[in-house]
Amino acid sequence: MTGTEATDDDRPGVLGRIVARLQGEVPAEDLEAYRRAGSEVYRLLDDLEQLRAEWALAGTDAWTAPPATQAALLCAWNAFSLQTMGDNLLTADNESQPLTRRYVPPVTALQIMAFYEQVPGWLGRARAAEGSDSYTLDVTVPADLPPWSEVEPCPRPHLAAIRAALGQMRTHASAGMAGFHVDLADRDRKRAHDRVHEVLAEAESAAAYADQLWSPKVPAAIHEAIERHAKRAVELFYLLGQLMAMPRLALAERPKPRATPGQRLPAPGDSGFDPWVLTDPRSFGRWQSDRMAQAAIEQLWLRDPEPRRTLAVQAEIRSALARGDIVVDERIGHYFCCPWAPIYLVRRPVVINRQRLQVMQQFTFDVSAEEMEEGGPFTRRLYLGAFSPTSNIDYCLPGQGHRD
C-alpha cells in the first residue's frame, strides 16, 4: 500500500468540519473505502512481476507467455496505475490540508473517483486471467486513462500527487523492462520491441522534463508546464505497461472511437411509440404496476421539447449495444431516477451523442424534466460516474421530491 491511510483518530474536529464546509469540501469516506478495497493491487502486481522475472529461467519471453498471463499482467498494471493515482491524490490533499483531513474539494473527489471506479474492473479481470488458462479479455486494449479533471490553476497538492504517482509508475515500469525480452530475429517481434522502447523513451523524456522544471518554490506560472509534461508521462507509462504485458498490441493501430447512428425510433404521436423505451427492460415489470411511475413517464414525454432528439440518442445507445461497444452492467441494475435507464459499461471506444467514451467508463442516459417547474432546463445527457446498487427511487416529477 502506498500513501498514508486515514484512521478514526484522523477525523477532523469541529473547527475542521466548519472550515471544510466553508470551503465547499466534501467528505472523503467513500474515497477512503475505495483506497482500502483496492490495496490488494499492489500485492497482485508484485506477484506477477515476480512471475515475469522467472520467465528467463523457463525459456519464456513477453511474446511467448501464455495469453492469459499476458492479460493478467496488463489488467494488473492498469489497476495498479489507477489505484496509485487515486491514492496519491487523496494523500496529497490530506497532507496539504491537515485541518480538513478526510474532506476534499469536489473537483479532487471527482478526479480520484474517476481513477478508483475503474480499479475493480481491471482487478477482477486480472484475477480471472490468473485462474483460467483460456481467459480472453472482453474489452479493447490498450486502454486510455480516465479523462483528467480541468483544474485551473493546478493546485500544488495535485501536482505533487501526479509527480509521486509518476515516480511509482516509472519504478515498476523499469522493473518490467528489465525482464522484457522478445526474439529479435522475428520481424514482427522486432517491430514490437522497437515500439515499446519508443514509448519508454518518450515517457522518460516527458517525466525528466517535468522533474527538471520542478523545485519546491517553483512559481505558479510554471505549474501548468510541469502538469502538462507530468500528465503526458503518466499517460505514456500507462500505455507502456500494457504494451510490455501484451507486445502484439504494439503492432496494431490504436482503435478510434466509432460514432453509433442507430435506426430511427417512433416518437410520441407515431405508430409504435413506446413510452418506456428508455427504461431498463429488467425493471419494467416493477414500474408497470406503479401509478407514480406511469405518471412520471407520461410527464417526461409531455415536457420533452425535442423528443426526437432524445430518441436519437437512445438509438445510438442501442446501436452501440448491438455492436458490443457497450454492455449493460448487470452487477448494478438501473439508474435510480425516472426513466430508470440501465447502467452501461464501455468495452470499446465509442462516440454517443457526440461524446467520446473510453473503455471501462460507466454511464447512463439521464433524461429528466424535474427542474423545469423551477425554470430549469430539460435534462438530456450521458451521465458518467461510479454507480453502485441502491434501493432509492426518484420519480423526478416536476415540483416533487423523491421517495426511498
N, C-alpha and C positions, 0 to 999 in steps of 0.2 A: 504494500500500500504506500502511495506517495502522499505528500501533503500532511496537514495536521487535522485530525478528526476531532470534531467538537464533542464535548461531553456535557452532561447535565450541569456541571459546575461552570460551564462557559456561558450559560444563559445570561443575557443582559439584564441589568436591574431596571428599576422603574425609570430612571433617567435615560438609560439606553433605549428603552421602548418608546419613550416620548420623542427622543431625538430621531429615531428611525421613522416614526410616524410623520414627524415634521418634514423629514427629507423624502417622504414618499416611498420608503423602502418596504419590502415585503418579506414575510417570514421565510426562512430557508429550510424548514423542517423536511419538506418533500425532497429538496435537493440533497440534504444530508442522508436521507433514506436511500436515494439513488447512489450516493457515494459508497455507502456501506454495501449495498447489494452488488455493486459492480467490482468490489475489491478483488474478487477471485480472478479477474482478467490478468492480473499481474502474475499470479502463480501459474495460470494456464500458459501464458506466453513464455515464462521461464522454462516450463516443462517441454514445450515444443521447440524452443531454441536449443535445448539440450539434445533433443532428437535430431535436429539439423546438424549439430556439431558431431554427431556419431555417424553421419552419412558416409564420410570418407572411409571409415573402417569397414562399412558394409558395401563399399563399391557403388554407392548411390550418389547422385547429384541432384541439383534443383530441378532438372528437366525430367529425370527418370524416376523421381519419387512418385509413389502411388498418387493418383488424382485426389483421393480422399484426404491424404496427408497434406497435399498442396492446398486444398480447400480449407482444412483446419488451420493451417498456418496463416492463410490470407484472412480468414474471419477473426482469428485471434489477434492479428495485427490491427485490424480495423477497430475491434473492441477496445484494445489497449490504447490506441491513439485517441479515441473519443473519450474514454474514461480519464486519460491523462489530461486532456484539455479541460474537461469539466472539473476535475479535482483541483487543478492549479488555479482556475478562475475562482473557485469557491474559497480556497485557502488564501489567495491573494487579497480578496475582499475582506475576509475575516481579519487578516493581519494588518491591513491598512486602516481599518475602522474598528478597533477593539471595543469601543464603547457600544457599537451597534452590532456586535458579533452575533451571527445567526440571523441577521437581516441583510438583504442585498437589494441594490437598486433594481427596478423592474427590468431594465434592458440587460443587466447582468444575469438575472434569473432566466430570461428568455434564451440568452446565448448558452448558458450552462445546460438548460434543459434540451436545447437543440442537439447538444452532444450526447447527453445522458440517454435520451429517449431511444437512440439507435443501438446502444450497447447491448441490451438483452437480445435483440435480434441477431446480431453478429455472434454474441457469446453462445446462444443456443445452437446456431449453425456450426460453430467450431466444435462444440461438444458432440453434436450429431455426427460430424465428419470423423471425429476421433473414434466413435463407436461403431462405424459401419464402413467396410471397405468399398461398398458400392455407392456411397453417398455422392450426390451431384448437387451443385448449387442451383438454387431456384431463382436467383437474382443476377442481374447483369453486373459483371465486374470487368475492369476496376471501377470502383465507386468513387464518387466525389465526396469531399467533406460537406457537412451541412452548411448552408449559407451563413456568412458572418453577419452579426447584427451591426447596423450602422450606428457608430458612436462618434460624434464629433464635438470636441476633440477626443482622441483616445485617452481614457483615464490612465494614469501611471500604473494602478494595480492591474488593469487589463494587459498593459504592455509587459509588465513583469511576469504575469501568468503565461502569456504566449511564449515569451522567451524561455521560461522554465520548462514548459511542455516541449518546446522545440529541442531543448537540451536533452531531455529524456528520450525523445524520438531519435535524435542523432546517435545517442549511445547505443540503443538497441539496433538501429539500422547498421551501425558499424560492426556490431557483433554478428548480425546476419550476413553482411557482406564478406566477413572473414570465412564463412562456410559456404559462400555462393560460388559454385563451380558448375560449368557445363562443358560438354565435349566441343571444343572449338574447331574440330575437323569437319563438323557438320555445318553446312552453310546457314540453315535456319537458326541453329543454336548459337552460332557466332553472331548473327544479327541480333538475336535476343540479348545475348551477353553485352554487346556494344550499346544497345538501347538502355539497358539497366544502368550501365556505367555513365551514360549521358545524363540520365535523370539524377543519378547520385551527384555528378559534378555540378549540375545546375542547382540542386538543393543545397549543397555545401557552399556554393558561391553566394546564394541569397542569404543563408544563415551567417556566413562570415561577414558579409557586408553589414547586416543588421548589428552584429557584435561590434564591428569597428565604429559604427555610428553611436553606440551606446556609451553612456557614462552616468554615474549616479546623479549628476546635476545637469544632465542634458536639457537644453532649452525645450520648451513645449513645442516650438516650431519644428523641431527635429523629430518629434514623436511620430508624426504622420509617415515620414520616410522609414523610420525603424519599423513601425507597424506594417507598412506595405511589404517590406522585404521579409520580415519575420513570418507574416501570414503566407507569403508565397513559398517560403521554405517549408512551413508546416504542410501545405498542400502537396508539395513535391515529395516530401518524405512519406506522406500518407500513400501517394501513388507508388513510390519506390518499394515500400514494404509489400504491397500487393504484387508487384512485378517480380520481386525476389521469390515470393512464395509460389507464383504460378508464371514462369517465364514465358510461356506461349502467349500470354497477354501482350507482351512487348512487340509481337509481330502484327497485331491487329490494330486497325484504326479505332480510336475511341468512339463508342456509339453516340450518335447525335439524337437528341430528343425528337420524337416524331409528334406532329400535330395529329389530332384524332377526330376529324369530322365524322359525324355519325348520321344515320338515317333520320329524316325529319319525323318528329313525334307529334301526334294530334294535340292541338291546343284547345283551351276552353271554347266551346261552341262548335268544334269539329266532331264529326262522327268518330267514335272510338277513343275519345279523350278519357284518360284515366287520372282522376284527381290524386291518386296515391302513387303516381309514377315515381316520385322522389323518395318514397318510403322504403326502408329495408324490408324486403319480402318476408324475411324470417319473423318479423314482428307484426305483420299485417293483421293477423287474427286478433291480436290484443286490441288494436285500435278500432277494428270493425264494430266492436260492441261497446265502444266508449263514445258517449254522446259529445263530450267536450272535445275529443279528438276529431270527430266528424265536423264539429263547428269550426275547429281550428283550421282544418284543411280547406273548408269552404271559404273562410275569411282570407286565407293565404292567397288563393287564386283570384278572389274578388278584388283584392288590393294590389296584386302584382301589376305594375304599369306596363310591363313588357313580358307577358308570359311566354311568347315565342323565344325570347332571348334566354329565359330560364330553361326552357325545354331544349334549346340548342346546346347548352352546357351539359344537360343530362344526357343528351345524345352522344356527346363527346366522351362522357364517362362510360357509357355503355359500350362504345366502340373500343375504348382502351381496355375494358374488361374482356371483351370478346377476343382481343388480340393477345391477352395475357400481360399487357404492360402494367396493369394494376390488378390486385385481387382484393376481395373483401376480407378484412382482418377479422376472422371468426372468433378470435380469442376475446374480443372486446364487446361485440354487439353493436347496436346502433347509437347514433348521437342522441343526447337526452332531450333536445329541443324539437318541436314540430318543424319540419315534416318527418323527423326521426330517420334521417338518412343513414346508410351504412357508413362504417369507418373503413377506409381503403388503405392499402399498403402498396407503395410503388415498387415494382420489380424491375422495370426497365425505364430509362429516362424517357419522359413523355411531356408533351405540352397540352394542357387542357385550359380552356378559357384564356388563352394567350399567356398562361403562366407555366413556367418551366418547373417540373417536379423531378427531384432526384431520387435515386434508388434508396430505399429504406425509409423514405418520408411517409408519414401518415397524414391523411386528410379526410375531410368530409365536405359535402356540399351543403353549406349553411344558407338557407333561404328563409326570410322572416319579414313580416310586416309589423312586428311588435312595437317598433319605435315610431311608427307613422302617426299614432294617436297624439304624440307629443311634438309633432312636426319634424321628426327624423326621417331619414331615407328608408327606402325599401332595401333590405339586405339580400345580396346575391353574390356569394363569394365561395372560393375554395378556402376552407379554414384548416390551416396546418397546425399540428400540435402533438403533444404527448397525451394520448387518450387512455383512459382506464375505465373499467366497468363501474357503473353507478346505478343506484335504484331511483335517482331523482327523475322527475318528469316535468317538463316545461311545455305548456300548450302554446305559449307565445301568442296568446290572444291580445290584440292591442288594448292597452289600458288595464290588463290584468296581470297578476303575478304568477308565480309557479307553485306547483303542489309537489311535495315529496312523496 
